[in-house]
């Protein structure tokens, strides 16, 4: 998937005029890129359109219009665009109550290593995570992680030929699996593998 460049971005003025329509498009698009894995984990699979929206929103919020500032945003968000052999996801642990969240983040230490995607007939693929900076400590995990799942060409081919895709977490304190991703979510994820 092609990375974003300055030519792909709209000026602040143009973006302001099209923002509502673009936002509606992205919200609809993201519905096919979000998986709930059990009651407290959501995985948002990122792609070029989602990152374009994130950059446009940052430029708008921070009123960034200078070349250096725009490039900083591109440099920050482009790494989240899949490269054709992987999926990139924002992994969120969600407990609304702050006290419960504090306890659970301690109990869920190491959940990143226990997360996986699996193509039927192949080994589980555990993520490479938090490449930008460490997000967990010796005492607790973070509520947000950035993950990259690298697939072999054999896995990519198998998915395109119709093999089943599952996503799961096998942590002693949190065990949930989606046995077969189907429909528009599966189609959207497979489109990342071109």
C-alpha positions in Angstrom: 0.0 0.0 0.0 1.5 3.3 -1.1 2.6 5.7 1.7 1.1 9.2 1.8 2.9 12.3 0.5 2.2 16.0 0.7 0.4 15.8 -2.7 -2.2 13.4 -1.1 -3.2 16.0 1.5 -5.6 18.9 1.2 -4.9 22.4 2.3 -6.5 23.5 5.5 -9.0 25.6 3.5 -9.9 22.8 1.1 -10.1 20.3 3.9 -12.5 22.5 5.9 -14.9 22.6 2.9 -14.9 18.8 2.5 -14.4 17.7 6.1 -17.9 16.5 6.9 -18.2 14.4 3.7 -14.7 12.9 4.2 -15.3 12.2 7.8 -18.5 10.3 6.9 -16.6 8.3 4.3 -13.9 7.3 6.8 -16.4 6.4 9.5 -18.1 4.0 7.1 -14.7 2.6 5.9 -13.5 2.0 9.5 -16.6 -0.2 10.3 -14.9 -2.8 8.1 -11.6 -2.5 9.9 -12.5 -2.9 13.6 -12.6 -6.2 15.6 -13.7 -6.7 19.1 -11.8 -9.5 20.7 -13.7 -10.4 23.8 -15.5 -7.7 25.9 -12.5 -5.5 26.6 -10.1 -5.4 23.6 -10.7 -3.7 20.3 -8.3 -3.9 17.3 -8.4 -1.1 14.8 -6.7 -2.2 11.6 -5.1 0.9 10.0 -4.7 1.7 6.3 -3.9 4.6 4.0 -7.4 6.2 4.1 -7.6 6.1 7.9 -4.1 7.6 8.2 -4.9 10.3 5.7 -7.9 11.3 7.8 -5.7 11.2 11.0 -3.1 13.5 9.4 -5.7 15.9 8.0 -7.3 16.1 11.4 -4.0 16.8 13.1 -3.1 19.5 10.6 -6.5 21.1 11.2 -6.4 20.9 15.0 -2.9 22.2 15.2 -3.3 24.6 12.3 -0.2 23.2 10.6 0.4 24.6 7.2 4.2 24.8 7.0 6.2 22.2 5.1 8.2 20.9 8.1 5.2 20.5 10.2 3.3 18.6 7.5 6.3 16.3 6.9 6.5 15.6 10.7 2.9 14.4 10.6 3.5 12.3 7.5 6.6 10.8 9.2 4.5 10.0 12.3 1.6 8.3 10.6 3.0 6.7 7.4 4.5 3.8 9.4 1.0 2.7 10.3 0.1 2.1 6.7 0.4 -1.6 5.8 3.2 -2.6 3.5 1.5 -5.4 1.5 2.7 -8.3 3.6 1.4 -7.2 6.9 -1.5 -5.7 8.9 -1.0 -2.8 11.3 -3.4 -2.3 14.2 -4.0 -0.1 17.1 -4.8 -2.4 20.0 -6.9 -0.9 22.7 -7.7 -2.4 26.2 -10.9 -0.8 27.4 -12.2 -0.7 31.0 -14.4 2.3 31.6 -13.9 2.4 35.4 -10.4 3.8 36.2 -9.9 1.7 39.3 -10.8 -1.5 37.5 -8.6 -0.5 34.6 -5.6 0.0 36.9 -6.0 -3.5 38.3 -6.7 -5.2 35.0 -3.7 -3.5 33.2 -1.5 -5.1 35.9 -3.1 -8.5 35.4 -2.8 -8.2 31.6 0.9 -7.6 31.6 2.2 -9.4 28.5 -1.1 -9.4 26.6 0.7 -8.1 23.5 2.7 -11.3 23.2 -0.4 -13.4 23.6 -2.2 -11.7 20.8 -2.2 -13.4 17.3 -3.7 -13.7 13.9 -3.8 -17.2 12.3 -4.4 -18.4 8.7 -5.9 -21.9 8.7 -3.2 -24.5 8.3 -0.4 -22.1 9.3 1.3 -21.1 12.6 0.0 -18.3 14.7 1.5 -14.9 13.9 2.3 -12.8 17.0 2.8 -9.1 16.5 5.8 -6.9 16.5 4.6 -4.1 18.8 5.3 -0.7 20.0 8.1 -0.1 17.6 8.0 3.7 18.2 8.5 3.4 22.0 8.0 1.0 24.9 4.4 1.2 26.3 4.5 -1.3 29.1 6.5 -1.3 32.4 7.5 -4.2 34.6 4.3 -3.6 36.6 1.6 -3.1 34.0 0.8 -3.0 30.3 -0.5 0.0 28.5 -4.1 0.4 27.4 -2.9 1.2 23.8 -0.4 -0.7 21.7 0.6 -0.4 18.1 1.0 -3.8 16.4 2.3 -5.1 13.1 1.5 -8.7 12.0 3.9 -9.9 9.4 2.6 -12.7 7.1 4.5 -15.0 4.9 3.7 -15.1 1.2 2.2 -18.6 1.7 -0.2 -17.1 4.3 -1.2 -14.3 1.9 -1.8 -16.8 -0.9 -3.8 -19.0 1.3 -6.0 -16.1 2.5 -6.6 -15.0 -1.1 -7.6 -18.6 -2.0 -10.2 -18.6 0.7 -8.5 -20.1 3.8 -9.9 -19.0 7.2 -8.5 -16.2 9.2 -8.8 -16.1 13.0 -7.7 -13.5 15.6 -7.2 -14.2 19.2 -5.7 -13.5 22.6 -4.3 -16.4 24.7 -3.4 -14.7 27.9 -3.9 -16.4 31.3 -6.2 -13.5 32.3 -7.9 -12.9 28.9 -8.7 -15.7 26.5 -10.9 -14.9 23.5 -10.8 -15.8 19.8 -12.7 -14.9 16.7 -12.6 -18.3 14.9 -13.4 -17.0 11.4 -13.3 -13.4 10.2 -15.8 -13.1 7.4 -17.6 -10.7 5.1 -16.5 -7.1 4.6 -14.0 -7.1 7.4 -12.1 -10.1 5.9 -12.3 -8.5 2.4 -11.0 -5.2 3.8 -8.0 -6.9 5.5 -7.2 -9.0 2.4 -7.2 -5.8 0.3 -4.2 -4.7 2.5 -2.2 -7.6 1.2 -1.7 -6.2 -2.4 
